[in-house]
Amino acid sequence: MTEIAKPAASKDGVSPAKEKKRERDPLARPEGDMAQDRKSDAVPAADPWMRASQVSMIGVFVIALFWCAYVAQPVIVPVLLAWTIATIVLPLVRRLNQWGAPRIVAVLTVTILLVAVFVCLLVLLSTPVAYWLGRATEVGGLIKQKLQTMSEPLALLEELQKSLNAIGAGQPVLKVEQQSASVVTTIFAVLTPAVSQFILFIGALVFYLVYQKKLRSTVVYFLREREARLTTLRTLSDIDENMTTYFGTFTIVNFCLGLTTVCLTWLAGLPNPLLWGVLAAVLNYIPYIGPAIVVGTLGVVGLLTYPTLSEAVVAPLVYLAITMVEGQFLTPAFMGRRLELNPFAVFLAIAFCTWLWGPVGAFLAVPLLMSLTVAFGHAFLEERPDLPE
């Protein structure tokens, strides 16, 4: 029998007839390409409503997170404060550990020293603070007498107040009489939250200093991929290093600023120089707001101390010049450009954290902003740095 030879297929699996048809029709396309086009046409475009719903869910989650941070303020703020203070004293713990002291002994020693310094400052400053708080009612009248050149604006404000009182005099006023609370109840209502938060702060400080490495390892164990674990280790190590460098250097700078303020107020003849030096050293941790408060305080004290306005503004102006030199030249030179933060971001962080957590939040704004900056820098960093030791 004679076999009928079948036409050989081309290398790409297309028969000669189809290949000739493709040659005759230059616009013809392979069936595989047409199927792929039909498949791509079947995939719908991104739905804008789907994206909007995803963004809305993220926004709701962020709002819920901030609400939880606001409600849990008595717990979150002491823990964050303990973490910030721990980054400052961590080099001392490591140094004592290198000298042969066990970790728990070094941590307890540093914690006891911190508490002792805090108690000594309270004892030394209790008398001048009580003195100035007792004179708080006299400050308004004394300042009004000193600022005679501003008597016209003050008189205008008084006339405006009298006019508003006269307008509201014809309307019935609802008087609410509060029941007098006992002194013991008031004291317990004020001291109980403060004592509980202080105990939480000390406990969080001790446990973080003792179990810092174990806490870091526990966080890493939740991640499965090796690259994610290494990235997390780099980020945590970099955050601790930056925080220690920033607050360690800033603590030395603030201590020198406090000594300078003590000498300045003593030479200017202001009472209680130690109080103003401690106030300047502590409030300088809060950028912008802290130095402004110290300048205003020195101005008020100068008005109460000196008979003329020209003498009263000497100490505030000199302190303002010192803080400008410190903030613009000395601190950036010690910190280096590696730890620079955006001033506008710092201002917004301080405003937001102050609204969220009060005065302590203003202190926590800078470390939180620095931690987020380091974390985002590692998350969007293309070149991976070497692993920390």
Secondary structure, 3 states (H helix, E strand, C coil): CCCCCCCCCCCCCCCHHHHHHHHHCCCCCCHHHHHHHHHHHHCCCCCHHHHHHHHHHHHHHHHHHHHHHHHCHHHHHHHHHHHHHHHHHHHHHHHHHHCCCCHHHHHHHHHHHHHHHHHHHHHHHHHHHHHHHHCHHHHHHHHHHHCHHHHHHHHHHHHHHHHHHHHHHHCCCCCCCCCCCCHHHHHHHHHHHHHHHHHHHHHHHHHHHHCHHHHHHHHHHCCCCHHHHHHHHHHHHHHHHHHHHHHHHHHHHHHHHHHHHHHHHHHHCCCCHHHHHHHHHHHCCCCCHHHHHHHHHHHHHHHHHCCCHHHHCHHHHHHHHHHHHHHHHHHHHHHCHHHCCCHHHHHHHHHHHHHHHCHHHHHHHHHHHHHHHHHHHHHCCCCCCCCCC
